[in-house]
Amino acid sequence: MPLGFPVEGFESGQRYRAAPGDIFVASYPKCGTTWVQYIVYLLEHDAQPLVAGQRLEDVFPHLEEVGAQRVRELAQPRLIKTHLAFERTPWSDQAKYLYVARNPFDCAVSFYHHTRGFVRHYDFADGEWDTFFECFLRGEVDFGDYFDHLLSWWPRRSAANVLFVTYEQMLAAPGGAVETLAQFLGGPAAELARDPQRLDGVVRASGFAAMSRDQGRWSSARPADMPQFVRKGIVGDWRAQFSPEQARRLAVKLRERTAGTGIEELWPELTAGALQ
């Protein structure tokens, strides 16, 4: 767990009793969590962006950071972020869960820059990519092993109250992704999606250009010489970071950990041996 998270928040967060109407956005870190959170927020608030000085965490808190009491104080429907694996996430058949996955290659690179930039929490400002890669491959990073996390949620994707999406699918068709999320949420979100103008407003407000501005909405301050929290918003950035041997090793682990699950169909170019 991140060192800045209080133990009580982590423990009480897992004891939280999910209520009917709760909306969880779940993911492994750096897989598009903030992006999906903001789309959900906009859909549930008539496409109205956060006001000046307002932060996403104020209205969409991180369960295992703030703890159960803070979440219970939210207005309904409660919007809740979590990076917990499925077996640790509070469950209710009457709540809704959006799980967003991202290919492990881009996830690892994004996680590396994320860790470097949070100098208040990590002594890794001068950390090297090679060091972080080894930690990521062993699962010795915040929230543990990427594959353990993904595999914990994958079997739940067919549940009526779970929507499983990928970062790559969303980036390829943002409008369709927003509409899919709206239909899953139902109620006011689905009604909003029937208005092309308001739907387009959500797509634009949650696009990279808009979210890369005023980054204090998404995270605490980062040093000026560090990448911003919302950094690039692309697919394939890993190719500029990985060595051929690192790519081969992660591709092998991806194939070994996901063989026969169907996950290999999410990113076929990474699981078909193309990186050997």
C-alpha positions as MATLAB code, in Angstrom:
seq = 'MPLGFPVEGFESGQRYRAAPGDIFVASYPKCGTTWVQYIVYLLEHDAQPLVAGQRLEDVFPHLEEVGAQRVRELAQPRLIKTHLAFERTPWSDQAKYLYVARNPFDCAVSFYHHTRGFVRHYDFADGEWDTFFECFLRGEVDFGDYFDHLLSWWPRRSAANVLFVTYEQMLAAPGGAVETLAQFLGGPAAELARDPQRLDGVVRASGFAAMSRDQGRWSSARPADMPQFVRKGIVGDWRAQFSPEQARRLAVKLRERTAGTGIEELWPELTAGALQ';
ca = [
       0.000    0.000    0.000;
       1.160    3.592   -0.518;
       3.000    4.799    2.568;
       0.802    7.894    2.719;
      -2.364    5.846    3.277;
      -3.345    5.571    6.950;
      -3.685    2.000    8.164;
      -7.139    2.728    9.562;
      -8.328    3.947    6.167;
      -7.147    0.739    4.535;
      -8.702   -1.481    7.185;
     -12.010    0.337    7.566;
     -12.375    0.762    3.815;
     -12.550   -2.987    3.400;
     -15.202   -3.171    6.147;
     -17.410   -0.648    4.344;
     -20.803   -2.167    3.499;
     -21.598   -1.359   -0.117;
     -25.073    0.143   -0.432;
     -27.644   -0.007   -3.230;
     -26.848    2.728   -5.717;
     -23.129    2.916   -4.905;
     -20.953    3.323   -7.987;
     -17.422    1.934   -7.756;
     -14.653    2.605  -10.256;
     -12.119   -0.166   -9.736;
      -8.754   -0.729  -11.368;
      -5.109   -1.514  -10.879;
      -3.184    1.781  -10.590;
      -2.435    3.735  -13.758;
      -4.972    1.963  -15.937;
      -7.284    4.898  -16.621;
      -8.905    5.226  -13.210;
      -9.071    9.022  -13.061;
     -10.356    9.200  -16.631;
     -13.235    6.827  -15.941;
     -13.956    8.515  -12.609;
     -14.344   11.867  -14.284;
     -16.591   10.476  -17.009;
     -18.810    8.943  -14.333;
     -18.834   12.205  -12.377;
     -19.869   14.172  -15.463;
     -22.577   11.672  -16.374;
     -23.990   11.832  -12.859;
     -23.828   15.654  -12.718;
     -25.524   16.692  -15.946;
     -22.192   17.113  -17.792;
     -21.184   19.972  -15.492;
     -17.374   20.049  -14.960;
     -15.772   20.442  -11.565;
     -15.805   24.056  -10.447;
     -12.627   26.047   -9.857;
     -10.777   24.818   -6.799;
     -12.779   21.595   -6.558;
     -10.891   18.303   -6.609;
     -12.133   14.986   -7.884;
     -11.164   13.244   -4.656;
     -13.574   15.503   -2.748;
     -16.560   14.058   -4.580;
     -15.136   10.699   -5.642;
     -12.835    9.555   -2.821;
     -10.420    6.645   -2.728;
     -12.013    4.108   -0.386;
      -8.915    2.491    1.086;
      -7.255    5.860    1.594;
     -10.035    7.795    3.328;
     -11.841    4.911    5.060;
     -15.443    3.862    5.449;
     -16.774    6.830    7.441;
     -15.733    9.371    4.824;
     -17.481    7.331    2.130;
     -20.655    6.936    4.180;
     -20.861   10.735    4.401;
     -21.133   11.105    0.622;
     -24.378   12.137   -0.988;
     -26.095    9.345   -2.907;
     -25.370    7.908   -5.332;
     -21.974    7.489   -3.718;
     -19.068    7.622   -6.176;
     -16.200    5.475   -4.890;
     -12.733    4.765   -6.252;
     -10.789    1.629   -5.335;
      -7.612   -0.147   -6.359;
      -8.493   -3.188   -4.254;
      -8.532   -6.657   -5.746;
     -12.013   -8.130   -6.063;
     -11.841  -10.256   -2.924;
     -11.070   -7.166   -0.814;
     -13.647   -4.866   -2.429;
     -16.954   -4.356   -0.580;
     -19.635   -6.068   -2.652;
     -23.347   -5.630   -3.132;
     -25.501   -6.988   -5.924;
     -27.301   -3.634   -5.806;
     -24.148   -1.549   -6.338;
     -22.430   -0.978   -9.688;
     -18.786   -1.662  -10.479;
     -16.841   -0.330  -13.448;
     -13.517   -2.077  -13.879;
     -10.987   -0.548  -16.256;
      -7.982   -2.545  -17.470;
      -4.929   -1.432  -19.405;
      -2.181   -3.430  -21.071;
       0.626   -4.096  -18.571;
       3.308   -2.506  -20.739;
       1.812    0.988  -20.803;
       0.607    0.519  -17.228;
       4.158   -0.138  -16.030;
       5.575    2.957  -17.738;
       2.805    5.188  -16.413;
       3.262    3.723  -12.922;
       6.994    4.468  -13.092;
       6.445    8.158  -13.833;
       3.653    8.298  -11.258;
       5.964    6.973   -8.551;
       8.843    9.287   -9.459;
       6.627   12.343   -9.267;
       5.108   11.800   -5.816;
       8.163   12.838   -3.849;
       6.162   13.186   -0.624;
       5.343    9.492   -0.653;
       8.311    7.830   -2.348;
      12.075    8.172   -2.266;
      12.240    7.501   -5.985;
      12.625   10.884   -7.684;
      15.949    9.711   -9.124;
      14.815    6.116   -9.514;
      15.720    4.351  -12.734;
      13.329    2.588  -15.070;
      15.277   -0.682  -14.896;
      14.818   -0.761  -11.118;
      11.095   -0.069  -11.313;
      10.592   -2.637  -14.051;
      12.010   -5.403  -11.876;
       9.747   -4.358   -9.000;
       6.715   -4.298  -11.305;
       7.525   -7.713  -12.731;
       7.769   -9.168   -9.209;
       4.597   -7.426   -8.042;
       6.557   -5.396   -5.467;
       4.728   -2.129   -6.103;
       1.643   -0.462   -4.632;
      -1.378   -2.793   -4.691;
       0.771   -5.775   -5.540;
       0.923   -7.882   -8.655;
      -0.757   -6.510  -11.776;
      -1.824   -9.975  -12.930;
      -3.244  -11.010   -9.570;
      -5.405   -7.888   -9.621;
      -6.620   -8.317  -13.187;
      -7.340  -12.009  -12.705;
      -9.361  -11.302   -9.552;
     -11.828   -9.090  -11.448;
     -11.860  -10.818  -14.832;
     -14.254  -13.663  -13.857;
     -16.793  -11.081  -12.574;
     -17.100   -9.290  -15.909;
     -20.342  -11.059  -16.852;
     -22.162  -10.037  -13.666;
     -25.106   -7.754  -14.363;
     -23.721   -5.053  -12.090;
     -20.144   -5.115  -13.465;
     -18.887   -3.335  -16.581;
     -15.410   -4.366  -17.732;
     -13.735   -1.928  -20.129;
     -10.207   -1.404  -21.382;
      -8.250    1.807  -21.694;
      -7.412    0.927  -25.281;
     -11.046    0.420  -26.303;
     -12.020    3.710  -24.705;
      -9.230    5.646  -26.395;
     -10.115    4.175  -29.782;
     -13.757    5.296  -29.527;
     -14.297    7.814  -26.699;
     -17.844    8.697  -27.705;
     -18.938    5.089  -27.793;
     -17.197    4.430  -24.492;
     -18.979    7.303  -22.757;
     -22.315    6.124  -24.134;
     -21.611    2.565  -22.929;
     -20.804    3.826  -19.438;
     -23.951    5.941  -19.426;
     -26.190    3.036  -20.406;
     -24.591    0.882  -17.715;
     -25.178    3.517  -15.043;
     -28.758    4.045  -16.140;
     -31.009    6.732  -14.674;
     -29.915   10.334  -15.262;
     -26.704    9.189  -16.984;
     -28.603    7.178  -19.574;
     -31.023   10.058  -20.086;
     -28.106   12.447  -20.638;
     -26.658   10.094  -23.260;
     -29.811   10.462  -25.338;
     -28.955   14.149  -25.845;
     -26.120   14.323  -28.425;
     -25.073   17.803  -27.330;
     -24.718   16.907  -23.656;
     -23.058   13.599  -24.504;
     -20.518   15.445  -26.644;
     -19.935   17.796  -23.710;
     -18.945   14.841  -21.519;
     -16.613   13.500  -24.218;
     -14.894   16.862  -24.614;
     -14.618   17.596  -20.886;
     -13.070   14.177  -20.244;
     -10.711   14.299  -23.230;
      -6.950   14.537  -22.809;
      -6.743   18.192  -23.846;
      -9.271   19.237  -21.210;
      -8.001   16.964  -18.442;
      -4.377   17.994  -18.959;
      -5.331   21.525  -17.917;
      -5.661   22.484  -14.236;
      -4.122   19.236  -13.016;
      -4.694   20.152   -9.393;
      -8.142   18.633   -9.921;
      -6.617   15.165  -10.084;
      -3.616   15.055   -7.752;
      -1.470   16.865   -5.241;
       1.327   19.088   -6.530;
       4.256   17.456   -8.281;
       7.725   19.020   -8.781;
       8.044   21.168  -11.883;
      10.708   18.886  -13.341;
       8.490   15.796  -13.119;
       5.903   14.593  -15.652;
       2.390   15.767  -14.928;
      -0.190   13.410  -13.421;
      -2.157   13.344  -16.686;
       0.913   12.741  -18.812;
       0.301   11.558  -22.405;
      -2.966    9.647  -22.732;
      -1.798    7.387  -25.537;
      -1.349    3.695  -26.314;
       2.093    2.268  -27.093;
       4.260    4.721  -25.152;
       5.992    1.690  -23.604;
       7.938    1.053  -26.823;
      10.142    4.067  -26.098;
      10.910    2.830  -22.579;
      11.310   -0.965  -22.695;
      14.427   -2.756  -23.814;
      13.803   -5.720  -26.156;
      14.630   -8.111  -23.310;
      12.241   -6.385  -20.907;
       9.487   -6.545  -23.525;
      10.132  -10.236  -24.033;
      10.053  -10.985  -20.303;
       6.793   -9.149  -19.685;
       5.217  -10.693  -22.785;
       6.141  -14.150  -21.497;
       4.621  -13.391  -18.100;
       1.477  -12.019  -19.731;
       1.028  -15.188  -21.752;
       1.785  -17.481  -18.831;
      -0.520  -15.741  -16.359;
      -3.474  -15.312  -18.720;
      -3.320  -18.497  -20.814;
      -6.780  -19.960  -21.361;
      -8.612  -17.131  -19.583;
      -9.637  -15.055  -22.600;
      -7.582  -12.096  -21.401;
      -5.154  -12.800  -24.227;
      -7.868  -11.541  -26.596;
      -7.759   -8.059  -25.046;
      -4.287   -7.275  -26.372;
      -3.569   -9.914  -29.030;
      -0.474   -8.136  -30.330;
       1.113   -8.561  -26.901;
       0.171  -12.171  -26.326;
       0.735  -13.773  -29.729;
       4.516  -13.981  -29.510;
       5.071  -10.858  -31.625;
       7.521   -9.497  -29.071;
       9.899  -12.448  -29.209;
];
